[in-house]
Amino acid sequence: MRTLARRLLIPGLTALALTATGCGSTSHTGAAEPAAPAAVTPSSDGTSQQLDVAAAPQGTSTPAAVARADGKGRTEKSALKVASYDRATGRAVIAKGAQTPGRSPAPGKSSETGKSPETGKSPETGKSPDAGKSPEADKPVAVGDVIASAPAPGAPAGLLAKVTEVVGKTDQGTEVKTAATTLAAVLGDDKADGKVPVDPAAVTVEPLTKGVTFSWAKGPGLTFGPEGAKLPLGNLRLDVNAAVDTAPDAPASAGASVSGFVQLAPQVEFAYDGSAGGAPGPRGAFLGMSGDWSSQWKLQGRAAASTGAPKRIPFAKLHSSPVIQVGPVPVVVNLDLTCYIQVEADGRVTVEVQQDVKGDFKVGGSYASGKGWTPVSASNVKSTPVKASVTATGKVKGAIGAEASVGLYGAVGVTADFAPYVRGEGDIKAAASSDGKTSLEGAWALYGGFDLSGNLQLQLSLFGTPVFERKIPLGTLNREWALSTGHIKR
């Protein structure tokens, strides 16, 4: 457990998110490639297996995993699939997936499945791809079986359910009644720990204001983005150019606006440490989102005075439901991010500030048996002013951030709000004498920083851990540093 705890608490995301919401800080080249089939290896204690955590292969139908009620053997990947599901009644139809027809390769050549034409085995391992898979894996489901499925008709967020009754045969397959269950029912005593980059091509974007564009970079040699943009692989980017409310008494030249971009490389972090000695639930677990964050943006003009809470302007919603393969089990992760602009001002100060923000963040929840769930939040962000000035006396604060959520099978587990900001204040006074002489004297300062906050949600009990009665706050993480200062006297 000490080893797992060290892995879980090593700082990593943003990340967020939110946005998703996707999904370390330097390696993104693997984001575009389909993962190899997840491997299973015995752990050192001899009582459980260490499961690989990887992205589910793209372009193929992800088979369901089934844990049999008879207790013989472990959860196995099967050829079964969820043909349909009715959330209101909990009824599902389970069918046998279509088998890929075999082909006769040319003499002396291996088949497309990578098997030798003479032996039907992999030339690398000398084993059949189905080696170790028991005949029980594909038999019809029975009462007590647990099914873990990727998104299916009627279950867009995947399905994790226990069979409570076999209703009978239909034209599509076997109709069953199901009830909710947990990951502990399919992962059992096994262990898993890994990070999976979110494929930016699988992220859907809903612009909420005018002037928003979305771009991404995925495979080698393919670069997408605004003119002149060079995106690292695995990154997604949102560009925005939006007006904000200008102070009523401001001249036309002081119109307030925010423009720039947010760039993310989100990834999902998942860990599970199975129970021992027959104790219910896992010994440890982790779910979170992390990744790189960079943005370059400009706040200028005289923003209108805020009344009450700072004015928040959402400009885009992002959603992704990546399927990560934890050994034989397809785990569906739901990520949502809402990117926003936020301005807090007194309506008196005019600013022009442009800055670069780069760093990473990590948000999530860590579980340890006997201690319960603990929030995890970390960020390492730095900003560099490109251009900055403040005129008049007053205060203003502008942020370009993201609200993020990450969960499992459609249930929200962690919410977070990550907001890099710039804050300016000025104390500049002008005076005039009867002889016509004028003077201007004062000082101004600009500060960069970020706020990171959020909550753990009840639905993290999907791991098979005890239910907690209220949201657990991540705690507010705040950092601030001086960007620029100035003095005026004339």
N, C-alpha and C positions, 0 to 999 in steps of 0.2 A: 504494500500500500504506500510505503514511503516513496518508492520509485514512481508510482502513478502520481502521487501528490506533487513531486518535483516537476513532472512533465506538465501537470495542469497549471501550475503557478508560474511557470516561466512566461514573462511578458511577451506578447505577440502583437490584429486588425486595424487597423481598422480594417478598419476596417472598415463601416458599417458601414453601411449599410449600408439603412438602412438601411445607403444605402444603401432591398432589400437589399426588399428587400435585400440580394447577396447580398456575393460574398463577398509563405511568409512574405517578408518585405522585399525580397530580392529575386526570388525564383518564380517566374510566371510562364516559362516556356512550355510547361506541361499542361497548361490550361486547355489547350485546344485538342489534345490527342485523346482518343478513346482509351479507357483503362483496360489493362489485361484482366482476365478473370481473376477474382479475388482468391487468394490462397489461404489455406488453413494449415497452421503448424502447431505442434504440441508446445505448450509452455513448460517452463522449467519445473513447475511443481507437479507435473504429471497428471493433474486432475482436471485441467482445462486446456483450451486451445487458444492460441493467439491468432486472431482473425485480421486479415488485411482490410484496410479501409481505403476505398478507391472510388472514382467516379464510375457509374454504371456505363457499360459500352454504349456508344451512340449508334443510332441507325438500326438497332435490333430491338425486338420485343424482350423486355426484362421478365424472366420467369418468376413465379411466386415461390416463396420459401414456405415449407410446411413443417411444423413441429407436431409429431404424432402423439396421440393421447396414450398409446400403449407404453410409452417410455423407452422403447427399444431404439437405442442409437440417438443421434443428435438431429438438430434441425438441418434439413437438406434442401438444396435447390431442386425444384421439380419442373415437370413439363406442364403443370397446371397453371391456369390463368383465371382471373376474375372476368367472366363474360359480361356481367352486369351487377349492379348493386343499387339497392333502394335505401337511402339513408333514413327515411321516415320509419320503415318497418324493420330495418336491419337484415333484410333478406338479400341473399347473394346467389348468383348462379356461377358454379365453378365448372370450368370445362378443361379439357386437355388441349394444350397448345398444339398448333400445327408443327409437325416435324419437317425439318429441312430435307428435301429430297436429295438423295445421294447422286453423285455424278461419277462417271467412269473416266478417270484421268488418263491422259495419254501414257503409253508405255514408258516406264522409267521415271515418271514424274509423280510428285506427291499431289494429293487432292487439295482443294481449296480450304479444307478444314485443317490442313497441316498434318494429316495422317499419312503414313506410308501406304502406298497402294497394295503392298504385299501383306503387311501386318495389321493395317488399320490403327497403328499406334503413332504417337508423336515421335518424330525423328530426334527431337531434343531430349525428351525424358524417357522414351521407350515405353510410355504408358498411354492407354486410351484416355481421351478427355473425360470419359465417364467413370474412370477407375475410382473405386471407393464409394461410388454412388450405389446405394442399395435399391433393390427392386421395390421396396416400400415407398420410395419417394414419389412415384407416379400412380400409386393406387388411389381409388376414389376416397374423398375425404369422409371422415367419420366424426361422430360427436366427441368433443374434447380436443380435436385438432385445432391448431392455431395457424392462421394464414397471414403472411406478410406480403403485400403486393405493391407494385409500382402503380402509378395512376392508371385507372381503368374506367370504363363507361359507368357513370354514376358515382365514381369515387375519384374526382380530379386531384385530390391530395393523397391518393393512395389508400390502402386499407390495411389495418392491423386489427384482426378480430379472431374470436374463438367461436368454433362451431357448437351451437347449443342443440340443434335439431336438424336431421336430414329429412327434408320434406318429400323429395322424390325426383324422378327424372323428368327433364324437359327436352325440347328440341335443341336447346343450347348446351345443356349439360346437367349437372346435379344442383337442384335448388336446396339451399340450406338457410337456417336462421342463425344469426350471429349475435354476439355481444362484444362489447369493448374489452380489450385486454392490454397488456403492456409488453415492452421490449424484453423484459426479463423472461417472458414466456417463450421467446424464440432464441434469445442469446444465452440464457441459462448461466452456466458457470464459466463461460468463455470470456475472453478479454479482447479489447480492440482499442486502438489509439491512432488517430491519423488526421490529416488535413486534406481537404479536397477543394481546389480552385473552382470557382463558379464560371461556367462557360458564358462569356458575355453575349454570344450569339443567341443564347436561350433566354435572355432577359427581355421582358416586354416593358415598353415605356409608354406612359400616358402623359403627354404635355398638358399642363394646367394653365399656362399663360402663353401669350404670343412670344415669339423670339426664342424658342427653345429648340435645340437640335441635339440629336443623339448619335453617337458614333462609337465604334469598337474595333479592336484588333484581335484576331484569333490565330490564324495559321501562319507558317513561315512564308514570307514574301507577300503577304496580304496586309495592307495598311489602309484603315478606314479613318475618316475624320475630317474636320474642317480643313480648308485649304492651308497648307503649311504645317499641319499637325502631324507629328510622328508619335504614334501611340505604342508603348511597349506591349508585347503579346499578353493576352489575358486581361487587358484593361478595357474599361468602358468609360465614356466621357459624355458629360452634359454641358452644353454651352447655353448661356442665357444672357439676354439683354432686355432688362425690364425697368420701366419707370416706377418710382415710388412717390408717395404723396409729398408734394412740395409745400413748404410753409406759405400761407396765403399772402404774406407781405413780401415774399422774396421776388427779386427782379427776374425777368425771363431768363437771364444768363445764369441763374442759380438753380435751374431745374434739377431735381434730384433723380438719380438713377443708380442702378447696380448692373454691372456687366462683368462677364468672365466665364470661367469654366470650373467644373468639379470633375476630377478623374479618380476612378476607383479600381482596385483589383481585389474584390472580395473573395473570401474563402470560408468554408465551413470547417469547424473543428469539432470532432466527435471522439469521445472516449467512454469506455465501459469496462468495468472490472466486476466479473460475476461473483455470485455468492459462494460461500464455502460452508461445508458442514451442514448442509440442509437449511441454513438460515434463509428466510424470505428476503427477496430483493437483492440488489447488487451491493458490493462493498464500496464502489465508487463509480462516478459518472461525470461527464462534462459535455456541455453543449454550448457552442458559441460561434461568433463570427469575428474574423480578423482580416487584416489586409493593409494595403498601402492606400494612402490618401494624398492627393495633391490638388491644389486649386490656385488659380490666379484670378484676381478679381479687383474691380474698382468701384469705390463708393464716392460719389461726387454730388455737389449741390447742397441746398439747404432743405433738409428733410423736415416735414411737418412735425409739430409737437406730438408726442405719444400721449395718449390718454389711457390710464390704467396700465395693462400689460403691454409689453413691446409688440409692435405690429409684425405679424408673421405672414409671409406671402409664399405659400407652396407653389413651386413652378413645375414639378414633374413627379410622377409616381412610377416606381420600378417594381417589378415582381418577377420572381423566378422560383421554380420548384425542382431543384436538382435532386436526382436520385443517387444516393451514395450506396455502394455495395459493401456491406459489412459481413465479410465471409459470404455465406449463401443468402444473406438477408438483404433485400432491397429496402433501404430506409429513405423515406421521402422527407426532404427538408423544405420548409417554406420560408422564403426570404422576401421581405417587403421593405422598400425604402421610399420615403417621401423627402425630396430635396426642397429646401426652402431658403428664402431670403428673410432676414429679420432686421428691423431698424427700430432703434429707440433714440429719441431726440427731443430737444426742448424747443425746436423751431427757431433758434436764434443764431446758430453757428453754421457757417458754410465750410465744407471740407472737400478736399480732393486727395484721396489716398488710393494707391494701388499697391498690392502686396502679393508675394508668392508664399504659399503655405505648403509644406511637405512633411510627411511623417507617416506614422502607422497608428492603428488602434486595435484594441481587442476588448470584446464584451462577451459575457457569458455567465454560466452558473456551474459551480463545482459541487459535487455531492460526495460526502464521506459517511459511511455507516457510523452511527453514534453521534455525529456532529450535524447532520442535515445538510441543507443547501447553503452555499456561501457565494455571494456575488463576486465576479471577477471583472475588473475594468482597468485598463491601462492604455496609455497613449504617449507617444514621443513625437511631438510636433514642433517644428520651428518655422518662423516666418521671416521674410526679408522685405523691407519696404523698398519699393521701386520709385515712388513719388509720393510726397506727402506735404500738405499745407492745411492750416486752420486759420480762419479769419473770424473776428468778433469774439464775444464772450458767450460761452455756452458749452453744452455737452452733446455728444452723439456717439452711438454705438451701433455698428452694423455687423451682421454675421451671415455667412453662407454655410448652411449645415444640412444635416440629414436626420430624420427620424427613422429608426430601423427596428425591425422585429425579426426574430428567427424562432422557428418552432418545428414540430414533427407532425406529419400526417394531418396538416391543416390546423393544429392547435398551437397557439402562440406560447412560447416558452420564455423568451427574453425580449424586452423592449429597451431601446437605448436612444439617446438624443446626443449627437455629436455636433458641436457648433464652434468651429474656429471663427474668431471675431477680431475686429479692430475697434478700438475705443479712442475717441479724441476729445480733448477739452481745451478751451482757450479762455484767457482772462486778459483781454485786450481793450484798452480804454483810449478814447479819443477826447481831446480837449481843445477849446478855442478861446482866445483872449480878445479883448475889445480892440486891440491894435491890429487884429486880423491874422495873428499868428496861430498856427495849429500845431498840435503834437499828437503823436500816437505812441503808446507805450504798453507793453505787456509781454506775456509768454504763452506758449502753447505746447502741448505734448500729445503724442500718439502712442498707444499701447496695443500690442498684439496678444492674443491668448486663445484659450479654448475652454469650453465647458463640456463635460461628459457626464450624463446621468441616465437613469433608467430603472427598470424593475425586473425581478424574476417573477414568473407567473405560476399559477396553480398547476397548469397543464404539464409542467416538467415531471409530474408524477407518472407520465407515460413511460418513463424508464423502469417503473416498478418500485419507485421509492415512496415513502409515506407522503400523504397529502399534507401540504401546509395550509394554514387557515387564511393567510393574507398575503398580499404581494410583499416581496422582500426588496427594498430599494437597493440599487447598486451603490448608492452614495454618490454625491456630486464630486467629481474630480475637476479642479480648476487650476490652470496655470496662466500666468500673465507675465509679459516682459516688455520693456521699453523698446519702441521702434525708432522714434525720432522726437527731438525737442527743438524749440526755436524761441528766439527773443526778438522783439521789435521795439525800436526806439528811434523816433525821428520827429 
